[in-house]
Amino acid sequence: MRRTWGIIGITALATTLAACGSPSEQAAGSGDADGLTTIKVGASPVPHAEILEYVQENLAADAGLNIDITEFTDYNQPNAALTQGDIDANYFQTKPFLDEYLAGNKGADLAWVDPVHLEAFGLYADSDDVTSLDDLQDGAEIGVPNDASNMGRALHLLADNDLITLKDGAGSAATEKDIEDNPRDLRIVPVEAAQLPRSLSDVDAAVVNGNYALEADLAEKANVLAQERTEDNPYANGLVVAADRADDADIAKLDELLHSDEVRSFIEEQWKGVVIPVDAD
């Protein structure tokens, strides 16, 4: 397995460019000398890449696959890389996020394959003075992801905990304009999702994506004020491919491995309920 890194900052640019290469160098489903078919998958580091690593190390070869993982630490690059043909699949996003991306990028032709796991959003605070929702003062600043689908998800978490009220019909892409009532006069501060853990020192609390909360170990280092419900949650993270590979046999093999009993057990044992395996559609 070759594991490369996506965009992680200026110092990593050369490495990233080398890892991505040109579309001709990244031919989909390329064969290896040992007879395995290589699938290039772009993924967030935690837990997505770790799940893929488990599959690569324990299951892939028996299925005739070699999984080449490229890690991306933001939400902008993986779909662009997939659209450009630099990778064969990505594993980092929810279906609402993909739908929002496709609505804003008409040239992209990507397809949702299946959900794999769920990471609950959480509202965190990094202050001894804020250990519960009741400690949030009027006018408190609340960091939320700045991309449309994740902002909507964060606002619904705030609404579910009676911090705000959203207008009737506010969907997964809700924005600040959909806030109908804000009794505490909370200030909503949009922040790039990957930066939300670092932003805790600058805001009173922040709604953080599950994978970034895991990377920053926020469950141990910050106060958890509220968590997203997991039952009937539409925000599972899943596998995405170019539309013309939606029925590809090798992609189907990878999808099957991601839903195997072995992967389910790995997720449950590794993350103890913070990451939850999800059945295929």
C-alpha positions as CSV (number, residue, x, y, z in Angstrom):
1,M,0.0,0.0,0.0
2,R,1.2,3.5,-0.8
3,R,-0.1,6.2,1.5
4,T,0.2,9.8,0.4
5,W,-1.1,13.0,1.8
6,G,-3.4,15.6,0.3
7,I,-3.4,19.3,0.9
8,I,-2.0,20.0,4.4
9,G,-0.3,23.4,3.9
10,I,2.3,25.2,2.0
11,T,5.1,23.0,3.1
12,A,3.4,19.9,1.8
13,L,2.6,21.4,-1.7
14,A,5.4,19.6,-3.5
15,T,4.5,16.3,-1.9
16,T,0.9,16.8,-2.8
17,L,1.6,17.5,-6.4
18,A,3.8,14.5,-6.7
19,A,1.2,12.3,-5.1
20,C,-1.6,13.5,-7.4
21,G,0.4,13.4,-10.6
22,S,-1.4,13.7,-13.9
23,P,-4.6,11.9,-14.8
24,S,-2.7,9.7,-17.3
25,E,-0.4,8.6,-14.5
26,Q,-3.4,7.8,-12.3
27,A,-5.2,5.4,-14.6
28,A,-8.2,4.0,-12.9
29,G,-8.1,0.3,-11.8
30,S,-4.5,-0.1,-12.7
31,G,-3.1,-3.6,-12.4
32,D,-0.1,-4.6,-10.3
33,A,2.6,-7.1,-11.1
34,D,1.2,-9.4,-8.4
35,G,-2.2,-9.5,-10.1
36,L,-4.0,-7.2,-7.8
37,T,-6.1,-4.3,-9.0
38,T,-5.1,-1.0,-7.5
39,I,-7.9,1.4,-6.5
40,K,-6.8,4.9,-5.6
41,V,-9.0,6.3,-2.8
42,G,-8.9,9.8,-1.3
43,A,-9.8,10.0,2.3
44,S,-9.8,12.1,5.5
45,P,-7.1,10.9,7.9
46,V,-9.4,9.9,10.8
47,P,-11.3,7.6,10.7
48,H,-11.6,7.1,7.0
49,A,-8.0,6.4,6.1
50,E,-7.6,4.3,9.2
51,I,-10.5,2.1,8.1
52,L,-9.1,1.8,4.6
53,E,-5.7,0.9,6.0
54,Y,-7.4,-1.9,8.0
55,V,-9.0,-3.2,4.8
56,Q,-5.8,-3.0,2.9
57,E,-3.8,-4.8,5.5
58,N,-6.3,-7.5,6.3
59,L,-8.8,-8.0,3.5
60,A,-7.9,-6.4,0.2
61,A,-5.5,-8.9,-1.2
62,D,-7.9,-11.8,-0.8
63,A,-10.4,-9.8,-2.8
64,G,-7.8,-9.1,-5.6
65,L,-7.4,-5.4,-4.6
66,N,-4.6,-3.1,-3.6
67,I,-5.9,0.1,-2.0
68,D,-3.7,3.2,-2.6
69,I,-4.7,5.9,0.0
70,T,-4.3,9.6,-0.5
71,E,-5.1,11.6,2.6
72,F,-6.8,15.0,2.4
73,T,-7.2,17.3,5.4
74,D,-9.8,19.6,3.9
75,Y,-13.2,19.1,2.2
76,N,-12.4,20.9,-1.0
77,Q,-9.8,18.7,-2.7
78,P,-11.2,15.1,-2.7
79,N,-14.1,15.7,-5.0
80,A,-11.9,17.8,-7.3
81,A,-9.3,15.1,-7.5
82,L,-12.0,12.5,-8.2
83,T,-13.5,14.7,-11.0
84,Q,-10.1,15.1,-12.5
85,G,-9.5,11.4,-12.5
86,D,-6.5,11.6,-10.1
87,I,-8.2,9.1,-7.8
88,D,-10.8,6.3,-8.4
89,A,-13.0,7.0,-5.3
90,N,-13.2,9.1,-2.3
91,Y,-14.3,8.4,1.3
92,F,-14.8,11.5,3.4
93,Q,-18.3,13.0,2.9
94,T,-22.0,12.7,3.6
95,K,-24.7,12.4,0.9
96,P,-26.0,15.9,1.7
97,F,-22.5,17.3,1.3
98,L,-22.1,15.5,-2.1
99,D,-25.5,16.8,-3.3
100,E,-24.5,20.4,-2.3
101,Y,-21.2,20.0,-4.2
102,L,-22.8,18.7,-7.3
103,A,-25.4,21.5,-7.3
104,G,-22.5,24.0,-7.3
105,N,-20.2,22.2,-9.7
106,K,-22.3,21.4,-12.8
107,G,-19.3,19.8,-14.6
108,A,-18.8,17.2,-11.9
109,D,-20.4,13.8,-12.5
110,L,-20.0,11.8,-9.3
111,A,-22.1,9.1,-7.8
112,W,-22.8,8.0,-4.2
113,V,-22.1,4.3,-3.7
114,D,-23.1,3.5,-0.1
115,P,-22.9,4.9,3.5
116,V,-20.1,3.3,5.6
117,H,-20.0,5.0,9.0
118,L,-21.5,7.8,11.1
119,E,-19.5,10.3,13.1
120,A,-21.8,12.4,15.4
121,F,-21.2,16.2,15.4
122,G,-20.5,17.6,18.8
123,L,-20.7,21.1,20.5
124,Y,-17.4,21.6,22.4
125,A,-16.0,24.3,24.6
126,D,-12.4,24.8,25.8
127,S,-13.1,26.7,29.0
128,D,-13.5,25.8,32.6
129,D,-16.3,28.3,32.7
130,V,-18.3,26.5,30.1
131,T,-19.0,22.9,31.0
132,S,-22.7,22.7,30.0
133,L,-25.2,24.4,27.7
134,D,-26.5,26.5,30.7
135,D,-23.0,28.1,31.0
136,L,-23.2,29.7,27.5
137,Q,-23.8,33.4,28.1
138,D,-26.1,35.7,26.0
139,G,-24.1,36.8,23.0
140,A,-21.8,33.8,23.0
141,E,-19.8,33.1,19.8
142,I,-20.5,29.7,18.4
143,G,-18.2,28.4,15.6
144,V,-19.8,26.3,12.9
145,P,-18.5,24.7,9.6
146,N,-18.5,27.2,6.8
147,D,-19.6,24.8,4.0
148,A,-23.3,24.7,3.3
149,S,-24.3,21.1,4.3
150,N,-22.2,21.0,7.4
151,M,-23.3,24.4,8.5
152,G,-26.9,23.3,8.2
153,R,-26.1,20.2,10.2
154,A,-24.5,22.3,12.9
155,L,-27.5,24.6,13.1
156,H,-29.8,21.7,13.4
157,L,-27.7,20.5,16.4
158,L,-28.1,23.9,18.0
159,A,-31.8,23.8,17.3
160,D,-32.2,20.3,18.7
161,N,-30.7,21.6,22.0
162,D,-33.1,24.6,22.1
163,L,-30.3,27.2,21.6
164,I,-32.0,28.5,18.4
165,T,-35.2,27.8,16.4
166,L,-35.0,27.2,12.7
167,K,-37.8,28.2,10.2
168,D,-40.2,25.5,9.2
169,G,-38.7,23.6,6.2
170,A,-35.1,24.5,6.9
171,G,-33.3,21.5,5.4
172,S,-29.8,20.1,5.5
173,A,-28.4,23.2,3.8
174,A,-29.8,25.6,6.4
175,T,-27.9,28.9,6.9
176,E,-28.0,31.7,9.4
177,K,-30.9,33.2,7.4
178,D,-33.0,30.2,8.4
179,I,-32.7,31.1,12.1
180,E,-36.2,32.2,13.2
181,D,-35.5,32.7,16.9
182,N,-32.2,33.2,18.7
183,P,-33.2,33.9,22.4
184,R,-29.6,34.1,23.6
185,D,-28.4,36.3,20.8
186,L,-25.8,33.8,19.9
187,R,-23.2,34.9,17.3
188,I,-22.8,32.2,14.6
189,V,-19.1,32.3,13.4
190,P,-18.5,30.3,10.2
191,V,-15.0,28.6,10.2
192,E,-13.4,26.2,7.8
193,A,-14.3,22.8,9.2
194,A,-10.7,21.6,9.7
195,Q,-9.9,24.7,11.7
196,L,-12.8,24.4,14.2
197,P,-10.8,22.5,16.9
198,R,-8.2,25.3,16.8
199,S,-10.9,27.9,16.9
200,L,-12.0,26.9,20.4
201,S,-9.6,29.3,21.9
202,D,-11.2,32.2,20.0
203,V,-14.9,31.3,20.4
204,D,-17.1,30.3,23.4
205,A,-18.0,27.0,21.8
206,A,-17.9,25.3,18.4
207,V,-19.8,22.6,16.5
208,V,-17.1,20.2,15.3
209,N,-17.2,17.5,12.6
210,G,-16.7,14.1,14.1
211,N,-13.5,13.3,12.3
212,Y,-11.8,16.5,13.3
213,A,-13.0,16.0,16.9
214,L,-11.3,12.6,16.8
215,E,-8.1,14.0,15.4
216,A,-8.0,16.7,18.0
217,D,-9.0,14.3,20.8
218,L,-11.7,16.8,21.9
219,A,-13.6,14.2,23.9
220,E,-10.6,14.3,26.3
221,K,-9.3,17.8,25.9
222,A,-12.5,19.9,25.7
223,N,-15.9,19.9,27.3
224,V,-18.6,18.1,25.4
225,L,-21.8,20.3,25.7
226,A,-24.0,18.4,23.3
227,Q,-23.9,15.6,20.7
228,E,-25.9,14.9,17.6
229,R,-28.5,12.2,17.7
230,T,-27.4,9.0,15.9
231,E,-30.8,7.3,15.3
232,D,-32.2,8.0,11.8
233,N,-29.3,10.3,11.1
234,P,-28.9,11.1,7.4
235,Y,-25.3,12.2,7.7
236,A,-23.4,8.9,7.3
237,N,-20.0,9.2,5.6
238,G,-19.8,7.0,2.4
239,L,-17.9,5.9,-0.7
240,V,-18.2,8.1,-3.8
241,V,-17.0,7.4,-7.4
242,A,-17.2,8.9,-10.8
243,A,-20.6,8.2,-12.2
244,D,-19.3,6.0,-15.0
245,R,-17.8,3.7,-12.4
246,A,-20.9,3.3,-10.1
247,D,-21.3,-0.3,-11.3
248,D,-17.6,-1.1,-11.5
249,A,-16.9,-4.6,-10.2
250,D,-13.8,-3.6,-8.3
251,I,-15.6,-0.7,-6.6
252,A,-18.3,-3.2,-5.6
253,K,-15.6,-5.4,-4.1
254,L,-14.3,-2.4,-2.1
255,D,-17.8,-1.5,-1.0
256,E,-18.4,-5.1,0.2
257,L,-15.2,-5.1,2.2
258,L,-16.1,-1.8,3.9
259,H,-19.3,-3.4,5.0
260,S,-17.8,-6.7,6.1
261,D,-18.2,-8.1,9.6
262,E,-14.4,-7.6,10.1
263,V,-14.6,-3.9,9.4
264,R,-17.7,-3.5,11.5
265,S,-15.9,-5.1,14.5
266,F,-12.8,-2.9,13.8
267,I,-14.8,0.3,13.9
268,E,-16.7,-0.7,17.0
269,E,-13.5,-1.8,18.9
270,Q,-11.4,1.1,17.7
271,W,-13.7,4.0,18.4
272,K,-16.1,2.7,21.1
273,G,-19.3,4.3,19.8
274,V,-17.8,7.6,18.6
275,V,-17.7,6.1,15.1
276,I,-20.7,3.9,14.2
277,P,-20.7,1.4,11.3
278,V,-23.7,1.8,9.0
279,D,-25.3,-0.9,6.7
280,A,-25.2,-0.4,3.0
281,D,-28.2,1.0,1.3
